[in-house]
């Protein structure tokens, strides 16, 4: 049975005990933690909760692992390249641990929920003292305290835990943009995806808790809030009475304030007209729909276990364009799925041309140990997949350039996010999530401004402040 539980008082007490231990064990004037995050925004949100707990335990944070008393890598298992980077970067810490034996090195996140990965860490990286999976976040204070005091290696994985744990302290990385998880896990089991195996089945947070957290973020000055879930469109599963995602974002949209509300990721099989209508009629929801289609071939979509076909996807997109004329559409695409032919790939290109995406996140298929696709016949060479990939990039570049060019002369509301690389320039984003650069003073960072678009590059707009 799925339950919503509060982080226990005993775990909070462990944070006080850790502070006492580190007041003696610290290397410098105060205990320092280095937290490095790999992967998606959900991992970023998880790291913010870990940093919240570390902050309660008296740690301050450093961007230099050499200075840290505690080093944590929050890992991603979605692609092989991400895993390889983690192993390489963890191996590089061996000499640091030799020079400073009191440093505690820890690994968490999706990779650690895979038994073969945890075993490799245990056997090949003896200087790693703490390993825990995605379901053990609420026990992090206890695990950290045990590692520090007992001096023994602690490994804990529990990907069968179906509960949602609230009340975990959070230390957000930014003050303008913020992440707000609304659910965890995934029930879709796409044949290429490791997520259901490492993050478990879907668990939704209570709507009242989400609304309270959203209100707190808005009142704290956050201007760009992204709701997170592996499939936000199926939000509400397991809750009684069951809320809908469109109902949830409609409730958040009614919170007064000057902000944009975004969400990801939205699965096409559960994307409803009701959701699109809610976006169209909203005050704060951004005009940006990230809707991964993965392949334009019905045959490949069936092999991927995506539960929609090309026409259903286009029906959703066409309705979104009808109801939200300025909608910015982005997507994910996998090139070279096992058994995909060049004819299948050409169907993907034709869908890209038909939709006219603002941008795409594109990947060459990466087999994940434990997924059905990893066992499928894959006769196409990596060299051939690389040629397809370049063809896809060239196609999307033409589309993006034309879309950006069509925006020249328009007046766009932009959230000013940061300094650009060029001195005196600022960088922001439109509601459609398109980057805009313009001249301006740093005092504008964190505010909404109207910018007249004067020039377009392939992916970035250039403009001038209108006021």
C-alpha positions as CSV (number, residue, x, y, z in Angstrom):
1,X,0.0,0.0,0.0
2,X,1.3,3.4,-0.9
3,X,1.5,6.0,1.8
4,X,2.6,9.6,2.3
5,X,4.9,9.6,5.3
6,X,6.8,12.4,7.0
7,X,10.6,12.2,7.5
8,X,11.0,10.8,11.0
9,X,12.2,12.8,14.0
10,X,15.0,10.3,14.5
11,X,16.4,11.2,11.1
12,X,16.3,14.9,12.0
13,X,18.1,14.0,15.2
14,X,20.8,12.3,13.2
15,X,21.5,15.6,11.5
16,X,22.2,17.2,14.9
17,X,24.6,14.3,15.7
18,X,26.4,14.7,12.4
19,X,26.9,18.4,13.2
20,X,28.6,17.4,16.5
21,X,30.8,14.8,14.8
22,X,31.9,17.2,12.0
23,X,32.7,20.0,14.5
24,X,35.6,17.8,15.4
25,X,36.3,16.0,12.2
26,X,36.2,19.0,9.8
27,X,39.4,19.8,7.9
28,X,39.0,23.6,7.9
29,X,37.1,26.2,9.8
30,X,33.7,24.6,8.9
31,X,32.7,21.3,7.3
32,X,32.4,21.5,3.6
33,X,30.4,19.3,1.2
34,X,30.9,18.9,-2.6
35,X,27.7,17.7,-4.4
36,X,27.9,16.9,-8.1
37,X,24.7,16.0,-10.0
38,X,24.5,14.0,-13.2
39,X,21.4,13.6,-15.4
40,X,17.9,15.0,-15.4
41,X,16.1,17.7,-13.5
42,X,14.7,15.1,-11.1
43,X,18.3,14.4,-10.0
44,X,18.8,18.1,-9.5
45,X,15.8,18.2,-7.3
46,X,17.0,15.2,-5.3
47,X,20.4,16.9,-4.8
48,X,18.6,20.0,-3.5
49,X,17.0,17.8,-0.8
50,X,20.4,16.2,0.0
51,X,21.9,19.7,0.3
52,X,19.0,20.7,2.5
53,X,19.8,17.9,4.9
54,X,23.6,18.6,4.8
55,X,22.9,22.2,5.5
56,X,20.9,21.2,8.6
57,X,23.8,19.1,9.7
58,X,26.2,22.1,9.6
59,X,27.8,21.7,6.2
60,X,28.6,24.5,3.9
61,X,29.2,23.9,0.2
62,X,32.2,24.1,-2.1
63,X,32.7,23.9,-5.8
64,X,36.1,22.3,-5.3
65,X,36.2,18.6,-4.4
66,X,39.8,19.1,-3.1
67,X,38.5,21.2,-0.2
68,X,35.6,19.0,0.8
69,X,35.1,16.8,3.8
70,X,32.1,15.1,2.1
71,X,31.9,14.3,-1.6
72,X,28.7,13.1,-3.2
73,X,28.0,12.1,-6.8
74,X,24.3,11.9,-7.6
75,X,24.3,9.6,-10.6
76,X,22.2,9.0,-13.8
77,X,21.6,5.6,-15.5
78,X,19.7,6.7,-18.6
79,X,22.7,6.6,-21.0
80,X,25.9,4.6,-21.0
81,X,28.0,7.8,-21.5
82,X,26.7,9.2,-18.2
83,X,27.6,6.0,-16.4
84,X,31.1,6.0,-17.9
85,X,31.7,9.6,-16.8
86,X,30.7,8.7,-13.2
87,X,33.1,5.8,-13.0
88,X,35.9,7.9,-14.5
89,X,35.3,10.8,-12.1
90,X,35.0,8.5,-9.0
91,X,38.2,6.8,-9.9
92,X,40.0,10.2,-10.0
93,X,39.1,10.7,-6.3
94,X,41.4,7.8,-5.3
95,X,44.5,9.9,-4.8
96,X,42.4,12.6,-2.9
97,X,41.2,10.0,-0.5
98,X,44.8,8.7,0.0
99,X,46.0,12.2,0.9
100,X,43.0,12.9,3.2
101,X,41.7,9.6,4.6
102,X,39.1,11.4,6.7
103,X,37.2,12.5,3.6
104,X,33.9,10.5,3.0
105,X,33.1,9.7,-0.6
106,X,29.5,8.8,-1.4
107,X,27.4,7.8,-4.4
108,X,23.6,7.9,-4.8
109,X,21.0,8.1,-7.5
110,X,19.8,5.9,-10.3
111,X,23.0,4.1,-11.1
112,X,23.1,2.9,-7.5
113,X,19.8,1.1,-7.8
114,X,21.3,-1.3,-10.3
115,X,22.8,-4.3,-8.6
116,X,25.7,-4.8,-11.1
117,X,26.7,-1.2,-10.6
118,X,26.6,-1.3,-6.8
119,X,28.7,-4.5,-6.9
120,X,31.2,-2.9,-9.2
121,X,31.5,0.1,-6.8
122,X,31.9,-2.2,-3.9
123,X,34.5,-4.4,-5.5
124,X,36.5,-1.9,-7.5
125,X,36.3,1.4,-5.6
126,X,37.0,0.5,-1.9
127,X,37.6,4.2,-1.1
128,X,33.8,4.9,-1.6
129,X,32.3,4.7,1.8
130,X,28.6,5.3,1.3
131,X,26.2,4.1,-1.5
132,X,22.5,4.5,-1.5
133,X,19.7,4.4,-4.0
134,X,16.9,6.7,-5.1
135,X,14.4,5.3,-2.6
136,X,16.6,5.8,0.5
137,X,16.7,9.6,0.5
138,X,14.7,9.8,3.7
139,X,17.3,7.7,5.5
140,X,20.3,9.7,4.3
141,X,21.0,11.3,7.8
142,X,21.1,7.9,9.4
143,X,23.4,6.4,6.6
144,X,25.7,9.4,6.7
145,X,26.0,9.3,10.5
146,X,26.8,5.5,10.5
147,X,29.4,6.0,7.8
148,X,31.1,8.8,9.8
149,X,31.0,7.1,13.2
150,X,31.4,3.4,12.5
151,X,34.0,3.9,9.7
152,X,32.4,1.0,7.8
153,X,31.2,1.0,4.3
154,X,27.4,1.5,4.0
155,X,25.5,0.2,1.0
156,X,21.7,0.5,0.8
157,X,19.3,0.0,-2.1
158,X,15.5,-0.4,-1.7
159,X,13.7,0.0,-5.0
160,X,10.6,-1.7,-3.7
161,X,9.6,1.2,-1.4
162,X,6.4,2.6,-2.7
163,X,5.9,5.4,-0.2
164,X,6.3,9.2,-0.6
165,X,8.3,10.9,2.1
166,X,7.7,14.6,2.9
167,X,9.2,17.1,5.2
168,X,12.8,16.6,3.9
169,X,14.7,20.0,4.1
170,X,15.5,21.5,0.7
171,X,18.3,23.9,-0.3
172,X,17.5,25.2,-3.8
173,X,20.4,25.9,-6.2
174,X,18.9,29.1,-7.7
175,X,16.7,32.0,-6.8
176,X,15.0,32.6,-10.1
177,X,14.3,29.1,-11.5
178,X,13.1,26.2,-9.3
179,X,12.2,22.6,-9.6
180,X,9.1,21.1,-7.9
181,X,8.6,17.3,-8.1
182,X,5.0,16.3,-8.2
183,X,5.5,12.5,-8.5
184,X,8.2,9.9,-8.6
185,X,8.8,6.7,-10.6
186,X,7.2,5.4,-13.9
187,X,4.8,2.7,-14.9
188,X,5.3,2.9,-18.7
189,X,8.2,0.4,-19.2
190,X,9.3,1.7,-22.5
191,X,11.6,-1.1,-23.8
192,X,14.7,1.1,-24.0
193,X,14.3,2.8,-20.6
194,X,15.8,1.9,-17.3
195,X,13.8,4.5,-15.2
196,X,11.1,2.2,-13.9
197,X,13.7,-0.2,-12.6
198,X,15.8,2.4,-10.8
199,X,13.1,4.8,-9.6
200,X,10.3,2.3,-9.1
201,X,6.6,2.6,-9.8
202,X,4.6,5.8,-10.0
203,X,3.9,7.6,-6.7
204,X,2.1,10.9,-6.7
205,X,2.5,13.6,-4.0
206,X,-0.6,15.0,-2.3
207,X,-2.0,18.0,-4.2
208,X,-2.3,20.1,-1.0
209,X,1.5,19.6,-0.3
210,X,2.4,20.5,-3.9
211,X,0.2,23.7,-3.8
212,X,1.7,24.7,-0.5
213,X,5.2,24.3,-1.8
214,X,4.4,26.1,-5.1
215,X,2.9,29.0,-3.1
216,X,6.0,29.2,-0.9
217,X,8.3,29.3,-4.0
218,X,6.2,32.0,-5.6
219,X,6.2,34.1,-2.4
220,X,9.9,33.6,-2.1
221,X,10.4,35.2,-5.5
222,X,10.9,32.3,-7.9
223,X,9.9,33.4,-11.4
224,X,10.2,30.1,-13.3
225,X,8.9,26.9,-11.6
226,X,9.0,23.6,-13.3
227,X,6.8,20.7,-12.2
228,X,8.7,17.4,-12.4
229,X,7.7,13.8,-13.0
230,X,8.7,11.0,-15.4
231,X,5.2,11.3,-16.8
232,X,3.4,14.3,-15.3
233,X,0.3,13.5,-17.4
234,X,-0.4,10.4,-15.3
235,X,-0.2,12.4,-12.0
236,X,-2.7,11.3,-9.4
237,X,-2.4,7.6,-9.7
238,X,-2.8,6.0,-6.3
239,X,-4.4,9.0,-4.7
240,X,-8.1,9.0,-3.5
241,X,-9.9,10.8,-4.8
242,X,-7.7,10.9,-7.9
243,X,-6.7,14.4,-9.0
244,X,-5.7,15.1,-12.6
245,X,-2.6,16.9,-13.8
246,X,-4.6,19.5,-15.7
247,X,-6.6,20.1,-12.5
248,X,-3.3,20.5,-10.5
249,X,-1.7,23.0,-12.8
250,X,-4.9,24.9,-13.0
251,X,-4.9,25.2,-9.2
252,X,-1.3,26.4,-9.2
253,X,-2.0,28.9,-12.0
254,X,-4.6,30.5,-9.8
255,X,-1.9,31.4,-7.2
256,X,-1.3,35.2,-7.6
257,X,2.1,36.4,-8.5
258,X,4.5,37.2,-11.3
259,X,5.8,33.8,-12.5
260,X,5.8,31.2,-15.2
261,X,4.8,27.6,-14.6
262,X,6.4,24.8,-16.7
263,X,6.3,21.0,-16.5
264,X,8.2,18.0,-17.8
265,X,8.0,15.3,-19.0
266,X,4.7,14.9,-20.7
267,X,3.9,11.5,-22.2
268,X,1.9,11.6,-25.5
269,X,-0.3,8.6,-24.5
270,X,-1.7,10.6,-21.6
271,X,-1.7,14.1,-23.0
272,X,-5.3,15.2,-23.1
273,X,-7.2,18.0,-24.7
274,X,-8.2,19.1,-21.2
275,X,-4.5,19.7,-20.5
276,X,-4.0,21.8,-23.6
277,X,-7.2,23.8,-22.9
278,X,-5.8,24.5,-19.4
279,X,-2.6,25.8,-20.8
280,X,-4.4,27.9,-23.4
281,X,-6.7,29.5,-20.8
282,X,-4.1,30.1,-18.1
283,X,-2.3,33.2,-16.9
284,X,1.0,31.7,-15.8
285,X,1.6,28.4,-17.7
286,X,4.3,28.8,-20.3
287,X,3.5,28.3,-23.9
288,X,5.9,25.5,-24.2
289,X,5.0,21.8,-24.6
290,X,7.8,19.2,-24.3
291,X,6.2,16.1,-25.8
292,X,8.7,13.3,-26.6
293,X,7.7,11.3,-29.7
294,X,11.0,9.2,-29.9
295,X,10.2,7.9,-33.4
296,X,8.0,8.8,-36.4
297,X,7.5,5.1,-37.3
298,X,4.5,3.2,-35.9
299,X,6.5,0.0,-36.2
300,X,9.3,1.3,-34.1
301,X,6.9,3.0,-31.6
302,X,5.3,-0.4,-31.0
303,X,8.7,-2.0,-30.4
304,X,9.4,0.8,-28.0
305,X,6.1,0.1,-26.1
306,X,5.1,3.7,-26.3
307,X,1.3,3.1,-26.5
308,X,0.5,5.7,-29.2
309,X,1.0,5.9,-32.9
310,X,2.1,8.7,-35.3
311,X,-1.4,9.9,-36.0
312,X,-2.4,10.2,-32.3
313,X,0.8,12.2,-31.7
314,X,0.0,14.5,-34.6
315,X,-3.6,14.9,-33.4
316,X,-2.3,16.2,-30.1
317,X,0.1,18.5,-31.7
318,X,-2.4,19.9,-34.2
319,X,-4.9,20.6,-31.4
320,X,-2.2,22.3,-29.4
321,X,-1.4,24.5,-32.4
322,X,-5.1,25.3,-32.8
323,X,-5.6,26.3,-29.2
324,X,-2.2,27.9,-28.5
325,X,-1.1,29.6,-31.7
326,X,2.3,30.6,-30.3
327,X,3.0,27.2,-28.7
328,X,6.7,26.2,-28.7
329,X,7.0,22.4,-29.2
330,X,10.1,20.4,-28.2
331,X,10.7,16.7,-28.1
332,X,13.1,13.8,-27.6
333,X,14.2,11.5,-30.4
334,X,16.1,8.3,-30.4
335,X,18.0,7.4,-33.5
336,X,19.0,3.8,-34.3
337,X,16.6,1.8,-32.1
338,X,17.2,-1.9,-32.5
339,X,15.6,-3.1,-35.8
340,X,15.0,0.5,-37.1
341,X,15.6,0.8,-40.8
342,X,16.5,3.8,-42.8
343,X,12.8,3.9,-44.0
344,X,11.7,4.1,-40.4
345,X,14.2,6.9,-39.8
346,X,12.9,8.8,-42.8
347,X,9.4,8.7,-41.2
348,X,11.0,10.4,-38.1
349,X,12.4,13.1,-40.3
350,X,9.0,13.7,-42.0
351,X,7.3,14.0,-38.7
352,X,9.9,16.6,-37.6
353,X,9.3,18.6,-40.7
354,X,5.5,18.4,-40.3
355,X,5.5,19.5,-36.7
356,X,8.2,22.2,-36.9
357,X,9.8,21.8,-33.5
358,X,11.6,24.6,-31.8
359,X,14.3,22.3,-30.7
360,X,15.0,18.6,-30.1
361,X,16.9,16.5,-27.6
362,X,18.4,13.9,-29.8
363,X,20.2,10.6,-28.8
364,X,21.7,7.6,-30.6
365,X,20.2,4.5,-29.0
366,X,22.2,3.4,-25.8
367,X,21.4,-0.1,-24.6
368,X,20.6,-0.3,-20.9
369,X,21.4,-3.5,-19.0
370,X,18.1,-5.0,-17.8
371,X,15.8,-3.5,-20.4
372,X,14.1,-5.5,-23.2
373,X,15.7,-3.4,-25.9
374,X,19.2,-4.4,-24.8
375,X,18.4,-8.0,-25.9
376,X,16.9,-7.0,-29.3
377,X,18.8,-7.6,-32.6
378,X,20.5,-4.5,-33.6
379,X,22.0,-5.0,-37.1
380,X,22.7,-1.4,-38.0
381,X,26.3,-0.2,-37.4
382,X,27.2,2.6,-35.2
383,X,28.7,4.3,-38.2
384,X,25.4,4.2,-40.1
385,X,23.5,5.4,-37.0
386,X,25.9,8.3,-36.9
387,X,25.1,9.3,-40.5
388,X,21.4,9.2,-39.7
389,X,22.0,11.3,-36.6
390,X,23.8,14.0,-38.5
391,X,21.0,14.1,-41.1
392,X,18.5,14.6,-38.3
393,X,20.6,17.4,-36.8
394,X,20.9,19.1,-40.2
395,X,17.1,18.9,-40.7
396,X,16.3,20.3,-37.3
397,X,18.8,23.1,-37.6
398,X,17.0,24.3,-40.8
399,X,13.6,24.2,-39.0
400,X,14.9,26.0,-35.9
401,X,16.6,28.7,-38.0
402,X,13.4,29.3,-39.9
403,X,11.3,29.4,-36.7
404,X,13.7,31.9,-35.0
405,X,13.9,34.0,-38.2
406,X,10.1,34.3,-38.1
407,X,10.3,35.9,-34.7
408,X,12.4,38.9,-35.8
409,X,10.5,42.1,-35.2
410,X,8.2,40.6,-32.5
411,X,8.0,41.9,-28.9
412,X,8.6,39.1,-26.5
413,X,8.3,38.9,-22.7
414,X,11.6,37.5,-21.4
415,X,12.7,36.3,-18.0
416,X,16.2,37.7,-17.5
417,X,18.3,34.8,-16.1
418,X,22.0,35.6,-16.1
419,X,24.8,37.5,-17.7
420,X,25.8,36.4,-21.2
421,X,29.4,35.6,-22.1
422,X,29.8,38.9,-23.8
423,X,30.3,41.8,-21.4
424,X,27.3,44.1,-21.0
425,X,25.0,41.4,-22.4
426,X,22.2,39.5,-20.6
427,X,20.6,36.2,-21.3
428,X,17.0,35.2,-20.8
429,X,14.2,33.0,-22.1
430,X,10.8,33.5,-23.6
431,X,7.7,31.7,-22.4
432,X,8.4,29.2,-25.3
433,X,11.8,28.5,-23.7
434,X,13.8,30.2,-26.5
435,X,17.0,31.9,-25.4
436,X,17.3,35.7,-26.0
437,X,20.4,37.8,-25.6
438,X,20.4,41.6,-25.3
439,X,22.2,44.5,-23.8
440,X,21.3,45.4,-20.2
441,X,22.4,46.0,-16.7
442,X,22.8,43.2,-14.2
443,X,20.1,44.7,-12.0
444,X,17.6,43.3,-14.5
445,X,18.5,39.7,-13.6
446,X,15.5,38.0,-12.1
447,X,12.9,40.2,-13.6
448,X,10.6,40.0,-16.6
449,X,11.3,42.4,-19.4
450,X,9.9,43.0,-22.9
451,X,12.5,42.6,-25.7
452,X,12.1,43.5,-29.3
453,X,13.7,40.7,-31.4
454,X,16.2,42.1,-33.9
455,X,18.2,39.1,-35.1
456,X,18.0,35.3,-35.2
457,X,20.6,32.7,-35.1
458,X,19.9,29.0,-35.4
459,X,19.0,28.5,-31.7
460,X,19.3,31.9,-30.1
461,X,17.5,35.3,-30.6
462,X,19.1,38.7,-30.2
463,X,17.0,41.7,-29.2
464,X,16.8,45.1,-27.6
465,X,15.0,46.2,-24.4
466,X,11.7,47.7,-25.4
467,X,11.4,49.9,-22.3
